[in-house]
Amino acid sequence: MSSNVVLFAWNRSVPGREAISGQHFQEFLEYLGVQKRNAVIESFDTVFLDPYGGTLNGFFLLRGDPAKLQQLIASPEWIRHQIRGLLHLEGAATLRGATGAAVGERMALWLQEIPK
């Protein structure tokens, strides 16, 4: 059972590197748009969280076919974006996850593993 979402998350810009973060943000949006047009991903959302005092303040949520998502995050272009993000973002991370029908499948597996 594979993950059908990828989350690229961050806390905040490294102080003094906000302009670089803003520029990279625009470039990453363009990159994701190309990936959507080329049917590498099905869709993506950009989320800014309201202030709450935590260490996650925003993320891009990409949805798609598990195999295509795996190829995407293994690509040199994706890795280059990750490396760039690490240079100007605190808490930058790429996470895999499940949504939709995959949640039910994972929950069923979880329920099977509960000691009886």
KEDREN-879436 format. One record per atom (N, C-alpha, C): atom name; residue number from 1; x, y, z. Coordinates in steps of 0.001 Angstrom, whole numbers, plus 524288, in hexadecimal, padded with zeros to 5 digits. Atoms other than C-alpha are relative to their C-alpha. Layout:
// residues N
 atom seq     u     v     w
   CA NUM     X     Y     Z
...
***
This chain:
// residues 116
 atom seq     u     v     w
    N   1 80355 7FB6E 80000
   CA   1 80000 80000 80000
    C   1 80382 804CF 80000
    N   2 7FC8E 7FB80 800AA
   CA   2 80652 80C8C 7FB76
    C   2 7FD59 80515 8018C
    N   3 801E7 7FACA 7FEAA
   CA   3 804FE 81AAD 7FF5E
    C   3 7FE0C 802C5 7FB1B
    N   4 80220 7FD3B 80481
   CA   4 7FC9B 8230E 7F684
    C   4 80022 805EF 800B1
    N   5 7FF19 7FA68 7FF56
   CA   5 8005C 83064 7FBE6
    C   5 805A0 800ED 801C1
    N   6 7FAE6 7FE2A 7FE38
   CA   6 80D13 837A4 7FDEA
    C   6 7FF22 8056A 8024B
    N   7 80057 7FAFF 7FD54
   CA   7 80E4B 842EF 8074D
    C   7 8057B 8024F 80033
    N   8 7FB16 7FD2D 7FF45
   CA   8 8195D 84CB1 805FC
    C   8 7FEC8 80460 803D0
    N   9 80177 7FC85 7FBB8
   CA   9 818DC 85423 812CB
    C   9 80498 80347 801C8
    N  10 7FBF3 7FC9C 7FDD7
   CA  10 82041 85F0E 81980
    C  10 7FDFF 802B8 804DC
    N  11 8014E 7FCDB 7FB6F
   CA  11 820AA 866E6 825F0
    C  11 7FFF3 805BF 7FE6B
    N  12 7FFA5 7FA83 80189
   CA  12 82598 87434 8217D
    C  12 8050A 800D4 7FD02
    N  13 7FB1F 7FE95 80297
   CA  13 83006 87B03 81992
    C  13 8043C 800E1 80408
    N  14 7FB89 7FEB9 7FCB8
   CA  14 83D79 87BB7 81F79
    C  14 80063 805F6 80022
    N  15 7FF97 7FA4E 7FFC6
   CA  15 83EB8 889CA 8246F
    C  15 8045C 80201 7FC68
    N  16 7FC5F 7FDBE 803BD
   CA  16 84555 891FB 81A04
    C  16 7FFAC 7FD92 7FA9A
    N  17 80074 802A7 80517
   CA  17 841A8 8889A 80F17
    C  17 7FA60 8000D 7FDF1
    N  18 8057E 7FFBD 8018E
   CA  18 83378 88C7D 80D76
    C  18 7FF50 8010C 7FA2A
    N  19 80079 7FED0 8059A
   CA  19 83593 89225 7FFC9
    C  19 80127 7FB28 7FCBD
    N  20 7FEC5 804D5 802CB
   CA  20 83BD4 8856F 7FB54
    C  20 7FB63 7FC3B 8006C
    N  21 8048A 80365 7FF45
   CA  21 8304C 87DEF 80116
    C  21 7FB83 801A6 7FC73
    N  22 80434 7FE12 8035A
   CA  22 826A6 8868D 7F9D7
    C  22 800DE 7FEAB 7FA4E
    N  23 7FEBB 80143 8056E
   CA  23 82D8E 88496 7ECED
    C  23 7FF7B 7FA26 7FF01
    N  24 80050 805AA 800B3
   CA  24 82EC4 875EE 7EECC
    C  24 7FA5B 7FE29 80043
    N  25 80584 80154 7FF9F
   CA  25 82071 87530 7F2BF
    C  25 7FD5A 8008A 7FAB0
    N  26 8024A 7FF1D 8052D
   CA  26 81C73 87AFA 7E59C
    C  26 801EF 7FBF4 7FC0E
    N  27 7FDC7 803D6 80395
   CA  27 8259D 871F7 7DE3D
    C  27 7FDCD 7FA8E 80108
    N  28 8021D 8051F 7FEAC
   CA  28 82084 86619 7E590
    C  28 7FA4F 7FF8C 7FE42
    N  29 80564 80001 801FD
   CA  29 8126D 869DD 7E25F
    C  29 7FFE9 7FEFF 7FA22
    N  30 7FFA2 800D9 805A3
   CA  30 81635 86A80 7D401
    C  30 80168 7FA4F 7FECF
    N  31 7FE60 80572 8009E
   CA  31 81CF6 85D4A 7D510
    C  31 7FB5E 7FC53 800E3
    N  32 80483 8034E 7FEF0
   CA  32 810D6 85730 7DB30
    C  32 7FBDD 80080 7FBC5
    N  33 803A7 7FF41 80451
   CA  33 8085A 85D24 7D091
    C  33 80183 7FCC7 7FB40
    N  34 7FE10 80332 8045C
   CA  34 810C5 85689 7C647
    C  34 7FEFE 7FA3F 8011C
    N  35 800E3 80578 7FEA2
   CA  35 80FE0 8499E 7CD94
    C  35 7FA3D 7FE8C 7FF6E
    N  36 805A5 80100 80099
   CA  36 8010F 84ACA 7CDB2
    C  36 7FE8A 7FFCC 7FA3E
    N  37 80130 7FFF9 8059E
   CA  37 8003D 84E5A 7BF47
    C  37 80202 7FB1E 7FD4E
    N  38 7FDBC 804B7 8024C
   CA  38 808F2 842AC 7BC25
    C  38 7FDD5 7FAFC 80266
    N  39 802A6 8046A 7FD76
   CA  39 80031 839BA 7C468
    C  39 803A6 7FCBF 8036F
    N  40 7FC9D 8029B 7FC31
   CA  40 80B5A 83647 7CDA2
    C  40 7FD37 7FFEC 80543
    N  41 80344 7FFC1 7FB51
   CA  41 8028E 83AB3 7D8DD
    C  41 7FA70 80134 7FE41
    N  42 8057B 7FEF1 8013E
   CA  42 7F3C5 83B57 7D906
    C  42 7FE76 80586 80190
    N  43 8014F 7FAC9 7FE18
   CA  43 7F2D9 847C0 7E10F
    C  43 803C9 80175 80457
    N  44 7FD05 7FE41 7FB73
   CA  44 7F971 84FF6 7EB5D
    C  44 7FD43 8049D 80274
    N  45 801FE 7FB94 7FD04
   CA  45 7F567 85976 7F5E3
    C  45 80484 80265 80303
    N  46 7FC43 7FD32 7FCC3
   CA  46 7FD77 863C7 7FCAA
    C  46 7FD1A 801B5 804DF
    N  47 802AC 7FEDF 7FB17
   CA  47 7FA11 8657C 80B06
    C  47 80390 80339 80380
    N  48 7FD78 7FCEC 7FBEA
   CA  48 7FE3A 87042 81454
    C  48 7FCB4 7FF5D 804E5
    N  49 802DA 800C2 7FB21
   CA  49 7FA6D 86D17 8224B
    C  49 7FFB0 80516 8030E
    N  50 80077 7FB7D 7FC89
   CA  50 7F55A 87768 82BA3
    C  50 803F7 7FF6F 8046C
    N  51 7FC37 8004B 7FBB3
   CA  51 7FF19 87AE0 8364F
    C  51 7FDC9 7FD03 804AA
    N  52 801A5 80319 7FB83
   CA  52 7FE69 8713D 84188
    C  52 80484 7FECC 803AE
    N  53 7FB80 800DD 7FCA3
   CA  53 80C1D 870F8 8475A
    C  53 802E1 7FAF2 7FEFE
    N  54 7FD78 804FB 8012E
   CA  54 81005 86413 84128
    C  54 80456 8008E 7FBF9
    N  55 7FB8E 80008 80399
   CA  55 81AB2 86033 837BD
    C  55 7FE8C 7FE92 7FA66
    N  56 801D7 800D9 80559
   CA  56 81264 85D8C 82BA9
    C  56 7FC95 804A0 7FE98
    N  57 802EC 7FB4E 80168
   CA  57 80DCC 869E7 82507
    C  57 7FDEA 80002 7FA74
    N  58 80216 80056 80540
   CA  58 80B31 865B3 8171D
    C  58 801D3 7FB18 7FD4E
    N  59 7FE76 80496 80303
   CA  59 80BC8 85AEB 80D22
    C  59 7FD65 8000E 7FAA5
    N  60 80258 8014C 80505
   CA  60 80933 856BE 7FF40
    C  60 7FE1F 7FA63 80081
    N  61 8022F 80544 7FFE2
   CA  61 8004A 84AD4 7FE66
    C  61 7FF30 7FE42 7FA63
    N  62 8004F 80215 8054D
   CA  62 80215 84310 7F1D9
    C  62 7FD10 7FADE 8001E
    N  63 802FF 804D8 80067
   CA  63 7F87E 83876 7EDFB
    C  63 8013B 7FD68 7FACF
    N  64 7FF18 802A9 804EC
   CA  64 7FAB0 82E01 7E3F0
    C  64 800A5 7FA2C 80090
    N  65 7FEF4 8058F 8004C
   CA  65 7FD91 82037 7DFCE
    C  65 804F1 7FECA 80329
    N  66 7FB78 80128 7FCBF
   CA  66 806E3 819EB 7E995
    C  66 8051B 7FF49 7FCF5
    N  67 7FB34 800EC 80302
   CA  67 8109E 8157F 7DF36
    C  67 8021A 80514 7FDAF
    N  68 7FE4C 7FB00 80234
   CA  68 810ED 822DD 7D8C4
    C  68 8022A 80399 8043A
    N  69 7FDFE 7FCD0 7FBB4
   CA  69 812B5 82997 7E5E4
    C  69 8056F 7FE20 801A0
    N  70 7FAE0 80212 7FE98
   CA  70 81DFB 8207B 7E906
    C  70 80427 801B8 7FC0A
    N  71 7FC57 7FE40 8040B
   CA  71 82478 823AE 7DC08
    C  71 80122 805D5 80093
    N  72 7FF58 7FA61 7FF68
   CA  72 8223A 83224 7DE6A
    C  72 803EC 80140 80453
    N  73 7FC99 7FE87 7FBA2
   CA  73 828C0 832A0 7EBBE
    C  73 80574 7FD90 7FF95
    N  74 7FACA 8022A 800FD
   CA  74 83420 82A6E 7E6AD
    C  74 802D0 802DF 7FB99
    N  75 7FDB4 7FD4E 80482
   CA  75 8368D 833A3 7DB3C
    C  75 80408 80416 801B8
    N  76 7FC0F 7FC05 7FEBB
   CA  76 8427C 83C91 7DB00
    C  76 7FDA5 80571 800C6
    N  77 8025E 7FAD1 7FF85
   CA  77 839B1 8487A 7D93B
    C  77 7FD61 800A9 80559
    N  78 80274 7FFC6 7FAD4
   CA  78 831C7 84556 7E595
    C  78 8042A 8007A 80442
    N  79 7FBD5 7FFEE 7FC12
   CA  79 83E15 842A8 7ED58
    C  79 802B6 80551 8000C
    N  80 7FDAF 7FABF 8004A
   CA  80 843D0 84F8C 7E89A
    C  80 7FC96 803ED 802EB
    N  81 80386 7FC7C 7FD23
   CA  81 837BC 856AB 7EDAD
    C  81 8005E 7FF09 805DE
    N  82 7FF6B 80131 7FA70
   CA  82 8391C 84F93 7FABA
    C  82 804FC 80270 80229
    N  83 7FAFE 7FDDE 7FE32
   CA  83 8475A 8536D 7FBE9
    C  83 7FFB6 805ED 8005B
    N  84 8009D 7FA4C 7FFD2
   CA  84 84436 86186 7F884
    C  84 7FCC8 80195 804B8
    N  85 8034B 7FEC6 7FB85
   CA  85 83976 8617F 802BC
    C  85 802E9 7FF84 8051F
    N  86 7FD00 800B2 7FB2E
   CA  86 842B2 85C63 80D21
    C  86 803A6 80492 80107
    N  87 7FC6D 7FB9A 7FF5E
   CA  87 84B73 8682D 80AB2
    C  87 7FD4F 80504 801CD
    N  88 802A7 7FB29 7FE6F
   CA  88 840F1 8724B 80D8B
    C  88 7FB1D 7FF29 80351
    N  89 8049D 8011C 7FCCD
   CA  89 8361D 86B74 81528
    C  89 80184 7FCF4 804E4
    N  90 7FF83 80327 7FB46
   CA  90 835A5 86698 82311
    C  90 7FBBB 7FBD7 7FFDC
    N  91 803DE 80431 7FFA6
   CA  91 82EED 85989 824B9
    C  91 7FE04 7FDF8 7FADB
    N  92 801B1 80200 80515
   CA  92 82E32 85635 81646
    C  92 7FFFF 7FA0B 8001F
    N  93 8006A 805B2 7FFEF
   CA  93 82994 84838 81481
    C  93 7FC58 7FE23 7FBBC
    N  94 80377 802AA 803A8
   CA  94 823B0 83F2F 80A65
    C  94 7FDD9 7FB3A 802C7
    N  95 802A8 80443 7FD4B
   CA  95 819B8 835BA 81002
    C  95 7FC60 7FD39 7FC3B
    N  96 803A4 80315 8031E
   CA  96 811C8 82AD2 809CC
    C  96 7FB48 7FEBD 80356
    N  97 804A3 80139 7FCFC
   CA  97 803F4 827A0 80DB2
    C  97 7FBB6 7FDAB 7FCB2
    N  98 80484 80266 80281
   CA  98 7F6BE 8221D 80A61
    C  98 7FB3C 8036E 800C4
    N  99 804F3 7FD3F 7FFBF
   CA  99 7E9AC 8283D 80780
    C  99 7FBF5 7FCE0 7FCE9
    N 100 80417 802B2 802EF
   CA 100 7DCA6 823FF 801DE
    C 100 7FF6E 7FA51 80194
    N 101 800D0 80592 7FF05
   CA 101 7DA76 81557 80095
    C 101 804AB 7FD7D 802BD
    N 102 7FB51 8023A 7FD8C
   CA 102 7E87D 812B1 804E8
    C 102 7FFC5 8006C 805FA
    N 103 80089 7FF82 7FA52
   CA 103 7E4E2 81771 8129E
    C 103 7FD0F 7FB49 80228
    N 104 802FC 8048F 7FE4C
   CA 104 7DAC0 80CAE 813EA
    C 104 80339 7FB08 7FFCD
    N 105 7FCAF 804A3 8007B
   CA 105 7E476 80288 80F2D
    C 105 80400 7FFD2 80470
    N 106 7FC2A 7FFE3 7FBBE
   CA 106 7EEA3 806F1 81912
    C 106 7FD64 7FF28 8054C
    N 107 802C5 800C5 7FB13
   CA 107 7E4A3 80773 823F7
    C 107 7FEAC 7FA3F 800B4
    N 108 80131 80591 7FFA9
   CA 108 7E099 7F97B 820D7
    C 108 804D6 7FCF1 801A5
    N 109 7FB24 80295 7FE6F
   CA 109 7EECA 7F52A 821E7
    C 109 80134 80116 805BD
    N 110 7FEFF 7FE84 7FA93
   CA 110 7F044 7FC94 82EAD
    C 110 7FC80 7FCD5 803B3
    N 111 803AD 802DA 7FCBA
   CA 111 7E41C 7F630 83445
    C 111 80183 7FA3F 8006F
    N 112 7FE46 8056E 7FFDF
   CA 112 7E983 7E8C4 830AD
    C 112 80487 7FF24 803C6
    N 113 7FB53 8007B 7FCC2
   CA 113 7F5CE 7EB83 8389F
    C 113 7FF05 8010A 805C7
    N 114 80134 7FF01 7FA80
   CA 114 7EEF7 7EF1E 84544
    C 114 7FFF0 7FAC0 802E0
    N 115 7FFF5 804E6 7FD03
   CA 115 7F20B 7E488 84F42
    C 115 7FA88 7FEC2 80221
    N 116 80539 801A7 7FE2F
   CA 116 7E61C 7DCC1 852EE
    C 116 8006D 7FD0A 80508
***
